[in-house]
Structure formats: C-alpha cells, structure tokens
Amino acid sequence: MAMPADSVSHLLTAEELEQVDIPGKSTELVHGRLLVREPPSTRHGSVAARLTYLLGDHVYRRQLGLVFQESGFKIGSNPDTVRAPDLAFVGLANADRIPRRGYADFAPDLVAEVVSPNDRPGELLAKVGQWLDAGTKLVWVIDPARSEARVYTDDGELTIVPADGTLDGGRVLPGFHCPLADVLQ
C-alpha cells in the first residue's frame, strides 16, 4: 500500500506499517506515527556494513545468536512503536522468537545506530532512550563525522570511545572487541 506520510491522520499499528510502501524512503513507527526518512548516505552505509561484517563474524563463528541490519523490532504497543536500527544483535535465548513475518515483538540485546549528517541530537537521544526502555542492554551510537562512538548501557552508563579506542561487547557479547578505526575506515 503506497501511502504518503502527510495522508496518515490516524495512528498506525505495526501490522499497518508492514503495508506501507514509499519508494526510496525508509519508514519507522513511533507511538503510532509514521516516520519517513531519506535513505542514509553512502558513507553511512559503508560504516554500517563494516560493523555488521565485524560483529556478524564474531556472532556467527561462535553461534551466539542472530545479527540484523535495518530490520524492524516492535518495541512499544498501544500505540505501536517499530524501530529499525542500523544493526541489531539478538542472543540465542530469543532467536527462536523471531517471526517469519512481521516484526519481532521485543528489543534486541544490542543495537548500533550510525549517525547521519541530518540526524538531530535530540531525536537520536530519544531513540537511544526508547531502545533502553524497551529492554536493549547495549546501544552503540557510531558517529563517523566525530570519529567516535557513544556507548549506552541499560544501567545508565555512558562511555565515549575515541577513534583510537575499542568497541567492547561487554556482558552482552563477551569477547567481542573491535577497534573503532576498523569500523570507520
């Protein structure tokens, strides 16, 4: 169902979002409201792809769970919120809860968001808060323009990782260590 964003006057559900098709745009649902964005930049895609490759290699070699790229997770209901992070990790404990159709009805264990030049800081912080409130344990915000990452944990800790620092999987992905420079190259 093709639906221009300005024609939506009622709150949508996750099921209705599945039917929304706006060519060339990415969509999410925030408290029932359709959020339409331009596709990310090429640099954004390169950083997200490298991180997906590096994290995926660690996860799949050790059979720790599943890795997702730009896939929707329903993290709120009544009204529905469906977010699609640049990268997500779901551990084995929840891997069998991934439906064949629709959106998983829970938050991933780890989420990574790559900052785009048009991302507004307040919206990005709100998205981080939504992930943590929904049960995500670890959120990485990778900022290519600043050559840094901000790491948020479910216990309220914030760590800034500089370009020469290392992303760490912590208790979510023990043993995962990746130089941030390898992600940003």
C-alpha positions in Angstrom: 0.0 0.0 0.0 1.6 3.3 -1.1 0.9 6.0 1.4 2.3 9.5 1.5 3.3 10.4 5.1 1.1 13.5 5.2 -2.0 11.5 4.3 -1.8 9.5 7.5 -4.2 11.2 10.0 -4.7 8.3 12.4 -2.3 6.3 14.5 -0.9 3.3 12.7 -0.3 -0.2 14.0 2.8 -2.4 13.4 0.6 -4.5 11.1 -0.4 -1.5 9.0 3.3 -0.4 8.8 4.1 -3.7 7.1 1.8 -2.5 4.2 3.3 1.0 3.9 5.4 1.4 0.7 7.0 4.7 0.0 9.6 4.1 -2.8 13.1 5.3 -1.9 12.3 6.0 1.7 12.8 4.2 5.0 10.0 4.1 7.5 9.6 3.5 11.2 6.6 3.9 13.6 7.0 6.0 16.7 4.0 5.9 19.1 1.7 5.2 16.1 3.1 8.0 14.0 4.8 7.2 10.7 8.3 8.4 10.5 9.7 8.8 6.9 13.3 9.3 6.2 15.6 9.7 3.2 17.9 6.8 2.6 21.1 7.0 4.5 24.2 8.4 2.8 26.8 6.2 1.2 29.3 6.8 4.0 26.7 5.8 6.5 26.1 2.6 4.6 29.8 1.8 4.4 30.2 2.2 8.2 27.1 0.2 9.0 28.2 -2.6 6.6 31.7 -2.8 8.1 30.2 -3.0 11.6 27.7 -5.6 10.6 30.5 -7.7 9.0 32.8 -7.5 12.0 30.1 -8.2 14.6 28.5 -10.8 12.4 31.7 -12.7 12.1 32.1 -12.8 15.8 28.5 -13.9 16.4 28.2 -16.5 13.7 31.6 -18.1 14.3 30.6 -18.6 17.9 26.9 -19.4 17.3 25.9 -16.7 19.8 22.6 -15.6 18.1 21.5 -13.5 15.1 22.6 -10.2 13.6 20.2 -7.9 11.7 20.6 -4.9 9.5 17.9 -2.3 9.2 15.2 -4.7 10.4 12.1 -3.6 12.4 11.5 -4.5 16.0 8.2 -3.7 17.7 9.3 -2.1 21.0 6.1 -0.5 22.0 2.3 -1.1 21.9 -0.9 1.0 22.2 0.2 3.0 20.2 2.8 0.9 18.4 6.5 1.7 18.0 8.6 -0.1 15.4 12.2 0.9 15.2 14.8 -0.4 12.7 18.3 0.1 13.9 21.3 0.1 11.5 22.4 -3.1 13.3 21.0 -5.4 15.9 22.0 -8.5 17.8 19.6 -11.0 19.3 21.2 -13.7 21.5 20.3 -17.4 21.3 17.8 -17.1 24.2 15.5 -15.0 22.0 16.5 -16.1 18.5 13.5 -18.5 18.2 11.1 -15.6 18.9 11.9 -14.0 15.6 8.7 -14.4 13.5 8.7 -15.5 9.9 6.6 -12.4 9.0 6.2 -9.1 10.7 8.3 -7.6 13.4 9.8 -9.2 16.5 7.8 -8.1 19.5 10.8 -7.4 21.7 14.0 -5.3 21.8 17.3 -6.7 20.6 20.1 -7.3 23.1 22.4 -4.9 21.3 21.6 -2.0 18.9 24.0 0.1 16.8 23.0 3.3 15.2 25.2 5.2 12.7 24.8 8.9 12.9 23.9 10.6 9.6 24.6 14.3 8.9 20.9 15.1 9.1 20.3 13.3 12.4 19.2 15.7 15.2 20.8 15.1 18.6 17.6 15.2 20.5 15.9 12.7 18.2 18.9 10.4 18.4 18.9 10.5 22.2 15.2 9.8 22.3 15.8 6.8 20.1 18.6 5.6 22.4 16.2 6.0 25.3 13.4 4.1 23.5 15.8 1.1 22.9 17.0 1.1 26.6 13.4 1.5 27.9 12.3 -1.4 25.7 15.0 -3.7 27.2 18.1 -3.3 25.0 21.1 -3.9 27.1 23.7 -2.1 25.0 23.4 0.7 22.4 26.3 1.9 20.3 26.0 5.3 18.5 28.7 5.4 15.9 29.5 9.0 14.8 31.7 9.0 11.6 31.9 12.8 11.5 33.3 13.0 15.0 35.3 9.7 14.7 33.8 8.5 18.0 31.2 6.2 19.4 28.9 6.7 22.4 28.1 3.6 24.3 25.0 3.4 26.4 24.2 0.6 28.8 21.0 -0.4 30.5 22.4 0.5 33.9 22.7 4.2 32.8 26.4 4.3 32.0 27.7 6.3 29.0 31.1 5.9 27.6 32.7 7.8 24.8 35.0 5.7 22.6 37.5 7.8 20.6 38.7 6.9 17.1 41.7 5.1 18.5 39.5 3.2 21.1 37.8 -0.1 21.0 34.1 -1.1 20.9 33.5 -3.8 23.5 30.6 -6.3 23.6 30.7 -6.2 27.4 28.3 -8.6 29.1 26.1 -8.7 26.0 28.8 -10.2 23.7 31.7 -11.3 25.9 34.9 -11.5 23.9 33.9 -9.0 21.2 36.5 -6.3 20.9 36.8 -4.2 17.8 39.0 -1.1 17.1 36.6 1.7 16.2 39.1 2.7 13.5 38.3 -0.7 11.8 34.6 0.3 11.7 35.3 3.9 10.5 37.8 3.1 7.7 
